[in-house]
Amino acid sequence: MDNLNLYSELLKAPKDAPVFLSARLEADFILKAYRFGLFPWTSNPVTWWCPDPRCILEPKAIHIQKNMKKFLNLYEVRLDHNFLKLITSCKNARSQSWINDDFIQAYNTLFQLGYVHSLELYDHDEFVGGIYGLIIGKIFFGESMVSLKKNVSKIAMIKLCNLLSPYNFIIDCQIYNKHLDFMGAKNIPRKEFLKIIEEKCCQESGFKNFKDLKNQNL
């Protein structure tokens, strides 16, 4: 099936249900799936989703509460420092998590290949949370975040927006919630989202290494 026909099929896919199932996660397929707006949510079997509407955040639209400003420089930011620590913490922070050993292995492979990236926060060398996702072109496909101290996930999102704002990125937040809405995220129709990623996934990110952005924009 060519790209045009696949996009047409996705427009007709369920709005709030899996598009299809697969037996396992494979790094190569994950990369292809994200380029078509799909992401995995559960395993055994793996369910692939492309919800309508889709929640996105434009980095320049990030909303920073007044009472948050005093927390913004409280923690040290590290980029791509200890991805396994972050994704394992995301798993352990939930009583029921879609992140299992297969997810960790697949996304760690993509981390080693330079597609998955992490923004981590530390309090005197103590890991306190962060956010991770994939970068393809000018899209940050947000996967998960964790907060082990107050406001850490909010700070992580603000810091991520600060990093990506100069490069005309879009952050895919996948599913709407009130927390994201309050920070400036918005729902858009799936059709609009698919057009955005078709364009932006083909563009150059604008930077050589995600890790180097800390010195430029924080």
C-alpha positions in Angstrom: 0.0 0.0 0.0 1.4 3.4 -1.0 1.6 6.4 1.4 -1.5 8.1 -0.1 -3.7 5.0 0.3 -2.4 4.4 3.8 -3.3 8.0 4.9 -6.7 7.5 3.3 -7.2 4.4 5.4 -6.1 6.1 8.6 -8.7 8.8 8.0 -11.4 6.1 8.2 -9.8 4.3 11.2 -11.6 4.2 14.6 -11.4 7.5 16.5 -11.0 6.0 19.9 -9.9 2.4 19.4 -6.8 0.5 18.1 -6.2 0.8 14.4 -4.6 -2.7 14.3 -2.7 -5.2 16.4 0.8 -6.7 16.1 2.5 -9.6 17.9 5.5 -7.7 19.1 7.4 -4.4 19.0 10.1 -4.0 16.5 12.3 -0.9 16.3 12.2 -0.5 12.5 8.4 -0.8 12.4 8.0 1.8 15.3 9.8 4.4 13.2 7.6 3.7 10.2 4.5 3.8 12.4 5.2 7.2 13.9 5.6 8.7 10.5 2.0 7.8 9.8 0.6 9.0 13.2 0.5 5.7 14.9 1.8 4.8 18.3 1.8 1.7 20.5 -0.1 1.7 23.7 -0.5 -1.8 25.1 1.3 -5.1 24.6 0.5 -8.8 24.3 -0.7 -8.1 21.6 0.6 -4.6 20.8 -2.2 -2.2 20.0 -1.5 0.7 17.6 -3.5 3.9 17.9 -4.2 7.0 15.8 -6.8 8.9 17.8 -9.1 11.6 16.5 -8.7 14.3 17.7 -5.0 14.4 18.4 -3.4 16.5 21.2 -0.4 18.6 20.2 1.6 21.4 21.8 3.4 24.1 19.9 6.5 24.9 22.0 6.1 28.7 21.6 2.5 28.3 23.1 3.7 26.8 26.3 1.8 28.3 29.3 4.0 28.9 32.4 2.1 29.7 35.6 3.4 32.5 37.7 3.9 30.2 40.7 6.0 27.8 38.5 8.7 30.3 37.7 10.4 29.9 41.0 10.8 26.1 40.3 12.2 26.4 36.8 15.9 26.5 37.8 15.6 24.3 40.9 16.8 21.2 39.1 19.7 20.3 36.8 18.7 19.4 33.2 20.5 16.5 31.5 19.8 15.4 28.0 20.2 11.8 26.9 22.1 11.1 30.1 20.4 8.0 31.5 17.5 7.0 29.3 17.0 3.5 30.9 16.6 5.2 34.3 13.9 7.5 32.9 11.9 4.9 31.1 12.1 2.4 34.0 10.9 5.1 36.3 8.0 5.8 34.0 7.1 2.2 34.2 7.5 1.9 38.0 5.5 5.1 38.7 2.3 3.5 37.6 0.4 0.6 39.2 -0.5 -0.6 35.7 1.8 0.5 32.9 1.9 -0.3 29.2 5.7 0.0 29.5 7.0 -3.6 29.9 10.3 -5.2 29.1 9.5 -5.4 25.4 8.8 -1.6 25.3 12.0 -0.8 27.2 14.1 -3.0 24.9 12.6 -1.6 21.7 12.8 2.1 22.8 16.3 1.6 24.2 17.3 0.3 20.7 15.9 3.4 19.2 17.7 5.5 21.8 21.0 3.8 20.8 20.2 4.6 17.1 19.6 8.3 17.9 15.8 8.5 17.5 14.6 8.4 21.1 15.7 11.2 23.4 15.3 12.0 27.1 15.2 15.2 29.1 16.0 14.3 32.7 16.0 16.4 35.9 18.3 16.0 38.8 18.5 17.3 42.3 22.1 17.1 43.4 22.7 14.0 41.2 19.4 12.5 42.4 17.1 11.6 39.5 13.7 13.3 40.0 11.9 12.8 36.7 11.7 13.8 33.1 10.2 13.2 29.7 11.2 11.1 26.7 10.0 10.6 23.1 11.1 10.2 19.5 12.4 13.0 17.2 11.7 12.5 13.6 12.2 15.6 11.5 10.6 18.5 13.3 8.2 16.4 15.5 8.9 15.4 19.0 6.6 12.4 19.6 6.1 12.5 23.3 5.9 9.0 24.9 5.9 9.3 28.6 7.0 11.5 31.6 7.5 10.9 35.3 7.6 13.2 38.3 9.2 12.0 41.5 9.1 15.4 43.1 6.5 18.2 43.0 6.1 19.9 39.5 8.9 18.0 37.9 6.9 16.8 34.9 5.7 20.4 34.3 9.3 21.7 34.5 10.4 19.0 32.1 7.8 20.0 29.5 8.6 23.7 29.9 12.3 22.9 29.4 11.6 20.8 26.4 9.6 23.6 24.8 12.4 26.0 25.5 14.8 23.7 23.7 12.6 23.1 20.7 11.0 26.5 20.3 13.7 28.0 18.0 13.3 25.1 15.5 9.6 25.3 14.6 8.8 21.9 16.2 5.5 20.3 17.1 5.2 18.1 20.2 2.8 15.2 19.8 1.1 14.7 23.1 -1.1 11.9 21.8 -4.1 12.0 24.1 -5.7 15.1 25.7 -5.8 15.7 29.4 -6.5 18.7 31.6 -2.9 18.9 32.7 -1.7 19.3 29.1 -4.5 21.7 28.2 -3.5 24.0 31.1 0.1 24.0 29.7 -1.1 25.1 26.3 -1.7 21.9 24.4 -4.7 21.7 22.1 -6.7 19.1 20.2 -6.7 19.1 16.4 -8.5 16.8 13.9 -6.6 13.7 13.0 -6.7 14.8 9.3 -4.9 18.0 10.2 -2.3 16.1 12.3 -1.6 13.7 9.5 -0.9 16.6 7.2 1.4 18.2 9.7 3.5 15.1 10.2 3.6 14.3 6.5 5.3 17.7 6.1 7.4 18.0 9.2 8.8 14.4 9.4 10.6 15.1 6.1 12.3 18.3 7.3 15.7 18.6 9.0 15.5 19.1 12.7 17.7 22.2 12.5 20.3 20.9 15.0 23.0 18.2 14.9 22.7 16.6 18.3 19.8 16.9 20.8 22.3 16.7 23.6 24.0 19.9 22.5 20.8 22.0 22.9 21.3 22.3 26.6 24.2 24.7 26.0 22.2 26.7 23.5 18.7 27.2 24.9 18.6 26.5 28.6 
